[in-house]
Amino acid sequence: MREKTLERTLGRTLTAAVSRGPGDPMSFEQLTMGVPRDDEILVEVRYAGICHTDINCHHGRAPTPQPIVLGHEGAGVVLEIGARVETVSPGDRVLMTFMSCGRCRTCLTGHPAYCPAALALNFLGGRADGSSAYRDTDVRGHFFGQSSFATLAMANARNVVAVPDEIPLDRAAVLGCGIMTGAGAVLNSLRVTPGSSVAVFGAGAVGMAAVMAARIAGASTVVAVDAVGSRLDLAGKVGASHTLLAGDDVVAVLADITGGGVDFSVEASGHPVALTQAIDGLGTGGACAAVGTVNGPASPSWRALRLKGATVRGVVEGDANPAVFLPELLRFHAEGRFPFETLISHYDFTEIDGAIAEAASGVTIKPVLRIGGRS
């Protein structure tokens, strides 16, 4: 960490992609940023990943007010820090992740993803007290404690993690939400064991991360299920031992591959049928991590689930403590064990609308916006 300084620059101007109406084209606007509070960190954003949560909020499918600056997978360089920030200094390279209060029992026991204040802190467009770091505007910020679809982001000591010099910032950016969620579902929530079998439903960014993490955990059988053949091809390259096209026979095929059902499953597609199959495809004593946002009813065989002694667990943000888990993922990547860079497609900041459309359609697995200078 570089030497700590407490310089203050009033009224920095930033360029932001503002979401002003459900599904409307992003509006590029000039905003003014205030100075960091004691626990805040001003970051010059270099890259930002696009997550399906950004897309859902942009299209009005979440309780996020507009106009707002979205973006919650940012990475960049620290410009200024508050008086109580001890973890990073100006000049440090960082990635940003979700926000939590840090004071409740859930946060204090190492599970900040389930913080009771998480909805307000991540989705409602303001600090905990409702204020904004943006000055003289109706545009909201602080989305997931960062609003990184902008050249500057006001983050917090709780949601910033230092990035080693050998890790490119465009890669570090995508760890803040989706990749962390998939990997954490396997390593933190399910605690997949060596020699076990894992089925991952949905081979998007979250599902691909789960496939890679299952290999890190030592699973011997890793099955990827998706409706898109090209995604299954890539899943095979990053760790899947078997790939299955989504269909009515998935549960039977899983039973055939494993001799009765998988030990673990991850549902990362958000489709009700996939959640049903992820549960019904479990073997005796199996466990399913429900990660995707399911729109519609799922109908698993609860009687079979009970007789198998199986469990289903909801998972948010991979049940990760970012300060601990993200450095682990960076280490796995540096060791060549977590090749998530294969999922990334780059777009210029001005191409954000096209990047969102291609992510929503499935053309792109993990879009990353080039926002500032390269690093």
C-alpha positions in Angstrom: 0.0 0.0 0.0 1.3 3.4 -0.9 1.9 6.3 1.5 -1.4 7.6 2.8 -2.3 11.2 1.9 -5.5 13.2 2.6 -5.6 15.7 -0.2 -9.0 17.1 -1.0 -10.1 18.3 -4.4 -13.4 20.1 -4.5 -15.9 19.7 -7.4 -14.2 17.0 -9.6 -16.2 16.6 -12.8 -17.0 13.1 -14.1 -18.7 11.6 -17.1 -21.4 9.2 -16.3 -23.8 6.9 -18.2 -27.1 7.8 -16.6 -30.1 5.4 -16.7 -33.0 7.9 -17.0 -35.9 5.6 -17.9 -36.7 1.9 -18.1 -34.8 0.6 -21.1 -34.0 4.0 -22.5 -30.6 4.6 -24.1 -28.0 5.6 -21.6 -27.5 9.4 -21.3 -23.9 10.5 -21.1 -23.8 13.4 -18.7 -21.3 15.6 -16.8 -21.8 15.4 -13.0 -19.9 16.9 -10.1 -18.4 14.8 -7.3 -18.0 15.9 -3.7 -15.1 14.9 -1.4 -14.9 11.5 0.4 -16.3 11.2 3.8 -14.0 9.6 6.5 -14.8 6.1 5.5 -15.0 6.7 1.7 -12.7 6.2 -1.3 -12.7 8.1 -4.5 -11.8 5.9 -7.4 -10.9 6.8 -11.0 -12.7 4.1 -12.8 -10.7 2.3 -15.6 -13.0 -0.6 -16.3 -16.5 -1.8 -15.3 -18.2 -5.2 -15.9 -21.8 -5.4 -16.9 -23.9 -7.7 -14.7 -27.5 -8.9 -15.3 -28.4 -6.9 -12.1 -27.4 -3.7 -14.0 -29.6 -4.8 -16.9 -32.6 -5.6 -14.7 -32.3 -2.3 -12.9 -31.9 -0.3 -16.1 -35.0 -2.0 -17.5 -37.0 -1.2 -14.3 -37.2 -4.8 -13.1 -35.9 -4.0 -9.6 -36.7 -1.4 -6.9 -34.0 1.0 -8.1 -35.1 4.7 -8.7 -34.1 6.6 -11.8 -32.3 8.7 -12.9 -29.3 6.8 -11.6 -25.8 5.8 -12.4 -25.6 2.0 -12.4 -22.5 -0.2 -12.5 -21.3 -2.4 -9.7 -18.2 -4.3 -11.0 -15.8 -1.4 -11.2 -12.0 -1.3 -11.1 -9.6 1.6 -11.1 -7.1 3.7 -9.2 -7.6 5.4 -5.9 -7.5 9.2 -6.1 -8.5 10.2 -2.6 -9.4 8.6 0.7 -11.2 9.5 3.9 -9.4 10.1 7.2 -10.4 6.7 8.6 -9.5 4.6 5.6 -6.5 2.3 6.4 -6.8 -0.4 3.8 -5.8 1.5 0.6 -3.9 4.7 -0.3 -4.0 7.1 -3.3 -2.4 5.4 -6.3 -3.5 1.9 -5.3 -5.2 -0.3 -7.9 -8.5 -1.6 -6.6 -11.7 -3.4 -7.5 -15.2 -2.6 -6.1 -17.9 -4.9 -4.9 -21.2 -4.8 -3.1 -21.9 -2.7 0.0 -22.9 -3.7 3.5 -23.3 -1.9 6.8 -20.5 -3.6 8.8 -22.3 -3.2 12.1 -25.0 -5.8 12.2 -24.7 -9.4 13.5 -24.6 -10.8 9.9 -21.8 -8.5 8.9 -19.8 -9.1 12.1 -20.0 -12.9 11.7 -18.6 -12.8 8.2 -21.7 -12.9 6.0 -22.1 -9.3 4.7 -24.1 -10.5 1.6 -27.0 -11.1 3.9 -26.8 -7.7 5.7 -30.3 -6.5 6.5 -29.4 -3.1 5.1 -28.2 -4.6 1.8 -31.3 -3.6 -0.3 -31.0 0.0 0.7 -27.3 0.3 0.4 -27.0 -1.5 -3.0 -30.2 -0.7 -4.9 -31.8 2.6 -3.7 -29.2 5.1 -4.9 -27.8 6.8 -1.8 -25.7 6.4 1.2 -27.1 4.9 4.4 -28.4 8.4 5.4 -29.9 8.9 2.0 -27.3 11.5 0.9 -25.3 11.5 -2.3 -21.8 12.3 -3.3 -23.0 13.9 -6.5 -23.6 17.6 -6.2 -26.5 19.8 -7.6 -28.3 17.0 -9.5 -31.3 14.7 -9.3 -29.2 11.8 -10.5 -28.7 9.1 -7.9 -25.4 7.3 -7.3 -23.9 4.9 -4.8 -25.4 1.9 -6.6 -23.9 -1.0 -4.8 -21.8 1.6 -3.0 -20.0 2.6 -6.3 -22.0 3.5 -9.4 -19.1 2.6 -11.6 -20.6 3.3 -15.1 -18.7 6.6 -14.7 -15.2 8.0 -14.8 -15.2 8.5 -11.1 -16.9 6.4 -8.3 -17.3 7.2 -4.6 -16.8 3.8 -2.9 -16.4 2.8 0.7 -13.7 1.1 2.7 -16.1 -1.8 3.0 -16.5 -2.5 -0.7 -13.0 -1.9 -2.1 -10.2 -4.5 -2.4 -6.6 -3.9 -3.5 -5.5 -5.6 -6.7 -2.0 -7.0 -7.1 0.1 -5.3 -9.8 0.3 -8.4 -11.9 -3.5 -8.7 -12.3 -4.9 -6.5 -15.2 -7.7 -4.3 -14.0 -10.1 -5.3 -16.8 -10.0 -8.8 -15.3 -10.2 -7.7 -11.7 -13.3 -5.6 -12.4 -15.5 -8.7 -13.2 -14.8 -10.3 -9.8 -17.0 -7.8 -7.9 -20.3 -9.6 -8.3 -21.1 -12.3 -10.9 -17.9 -14.2 -10.9 -17.7 -14.0 -7.1 -21.3 -15.2 -6.9 -20.7 -18.4 -8.9 -17.4 -19.3 -7.3 -18.7 -18.5 -3.8 -21.8 -20.7 -4.3 -19.4 -23.6 -4.8 -16.6 -22.8 -2.4 -18.5 -21.0 0.4 -22.1 -22.0 0.3 -22.0 -25.7 -0.8 -18.4 -26.3 0.2 -18.0 -28.8 -2.6 -15.7 -31.7 -1.6 -12.9 -33.5 -3.5 -14.1 -36.4 -5.7 -17.8 -35.2 -5.6 -20.1 -34.5 -8.5 -21.5 -31.1 -9.4 -24.2 -30.0 -11.9 -24.3 -26.3 -12.9 -27.4 -25.0 -14.7 -26.7 -22.0 -16.8 -23.4 -21.4 -18.4 -23.3 -17.6 -18.2 -20.7 -15.7 -16.2 -22.0 -17.0 -12.9 -22.4 -20.6 -14.0 -19.0 -20.6 -15.7 -17.4 -19.3 -12.5 -19.1 -22.2 -10.6 -17.7 -24.7 -13.1 -14.2 -23.4 -12.6 -14.6 -23.3 -8.8 -15.9 -26.9 -8.8 -12.6 -27.9 -10.4 -10.7 -25.9 -7.8 -12.6 -27.7 -5.1 -11.5 -31.1 -6.5 -14.9 -32.3 -7.9 -14.3 -35.2 -10.2 -17.6 -34.9 -12.2 -18.7 -31.4 -13.3 -21.7 -31.2 -15.6 -22.6 -27.9 -17.3 -26.2 -27.5 -18.6 -27.3 -24.8 -21.0 -29.5 -24.2 -24.0 -26.6 -22.7 -26.1 -24.1 -25.1 -27.6 -21.3 -22.5 -27.9 -21.5 -21.8 -24.2 -21.2 -25.5 -23.5 -18.2 -25.7 -25.7 -16.5 -23.0 -23.6 -17.6 -24.7 -20.3 -15.8 -27.9 -21.4 -12.6 -25.8 -21.9 -12.8 -24.2 -18.4 -13.5 -27.3 -16.4 -16.7 -29.2 -17.2 -16.2 -32.9 -17.6 -19.7 -33.3 -19.2 -22.0 -30.9 -21.0 -25.7 -31.2 -21.5 -28.1 -29.3 -23.7 -31.1 -28.2 -21.6 -34.1 -30.4 -22.1 -36.7 -32.6 -20.5 -34.2 -35.5 -20.0 -31.6 -33.7 -17.9 -32.5 -35.3 -14.6 -32.4 -38.8 -16.1 -29.0 -38.1 -17.8 -27.6 -36.8 -14.5 -28.7 -39.9 -12.7 -27.1 -42.0 -15.4 -23.8 -40.1 -15.3 -23.5 -40.2 -11.5 -25.3 -43.4 -10.7 -28.2 -41.9 -8.9 -27.9 -38.1 -8.9 -25.3 -35.4 -8.2 -23.9 -34.5 -4.9 -24.2 -30.8 -5.5 -26.0 -28.5 -8.0 -25.9 -24.8 -8.8 -28.9 -23.1 -10.5 -27.5 -20.0 -12.2 -29.9 -19.5 -15.1 -32.9 -18.1 -13.4 -35.3 -20.4 -15.2 -38.0 -22.1 -13.2 -37.6 -25.4 -15.1 -33.8 -25.3 -14.4 -34.3 -24.8 -10.7 -36.7 -27.8 -10.6 -34.2 -30.0 -12.5 -31.3 -28.8 -10.3 -33.2 -30.0 -7.2 -34.7 -33.1 -8.7 -31.2 -34.1 -10.1 -29.7 -34.4 -6.7 -28.7 -37.7 -5.2 -29.2 -38.8 -1.6 -28.0 -36.1 0.8 -27.4 -33.7 -2.1 -27.4 -29.9 -1.8 -28.6 -27.3 -4.3 -27.5 -23.6 -4.4 -30.2 -21.5 -5.8 -28.3 -18.5 -7.3 -30.4 -17.3 -10.2 -33.3 -14.8 -9.9 -36.1 -17.1 -10.8 -39.1 -15.4 -12.5 -42.0 -17.8 -12.2 -43.0 -20.9 -10.1 -40.7 -23.9 -9.8 -42.2 -27.3 -9.0 -39.6 -29.7 -7.6 -40.7 -33.0 -6.2 -40.7 -32.1 -2.5 -41.5 -35.6 -1.5 -38.5 -36.9 -3.3 -36.4 -34.1 -1.9 -37.4 -35.1 1.6 -36.8 -38.8 1.1 -33.4 -38.0 -0.3 -32.5 -35.9 2.7 -31.4 -33.2 0.2 -31.3 -29.5 0.9 -31.8 -26.3 -1.1 -30.0 -23.1 -0.1 -30.5 -19.6 -1.5 -27.3 -17.8 -2.2 -26.5 -14.1 -2.6 -23.1 -12.8 -3.7 -21.6 -16.2 -3.1 -22.0 -15.8 0.6 -18.6 -14.0 0.3 -16.8 -11.7 2.7 -15.1 -9.7 -0.1 -12.1 -8.7 1.9 -11.2 -12.4 2.4 -12.7 -14.1 -0.6 -11.7 -11.8 -3.5 -7.9 -12.0 -2.7 -8.4 -15.8 -2.8 -9.9 -15.6 -6.2 -7.2 -13.3 -7.4 -4.6 -15.9 -6.2 -6.4 -18.7 -7.9 -6.3 -16.7 -11.1 -2.6 -15.8 -10.8 -1.9 -19.6 -10.3 -3.8 -20.3 -13.6 -6.6 -22.2 -11.8 -9.4 -19.7 -12.4 -9.3 -18.7 -16.1 -12.3 -16.3 -16.0 -10.6 -14.0 -18.5 -11.9 -16.4 -21.2 -15.4 -15.0 -20.6 -14.6 -11.4 -21.2 -15.5 -9.2 -24.2 -14.4 -5.6 -24.3 -16.5 -2.6 -25.3 -15.7 1.2 -25.3 -17.6 3.2 -22.7 -19.7 4.8 -25.5 -20.8 1.3 -26.6 -22.6 0.6 -23.3 -26.1 0.3 -24.9 -24.8 -2.3 -27.4 -22.9 -4.1 -24.6 -26.1 -4.3 -22.5 -28.1 -5.6 -25.4 -25.6 -8.3 -26.3 -25.3 -9.4 -22.6 -29.1 -9.6 -22.3 -29.4 -11.7 -25.5 -26.6 -14.0 -24.5 -24.3 -13.1 -27.3 -21.7 -11.9 -24.8 -21.0 -13.8 -21.6 -19.1 -11.1 -19.7 -19.0 -7.6 -21.2 -16.3 -5.2 -19.8 -16.4 -1.5 -20.5 -13.2 0.5 -21.1 -14.0 3.6 -19.2 -10.7 5.4 -18.2 -7.0 5.1 -18.8 -5.6 1.6 -19.3 -4.0 -0.3 -16.4 
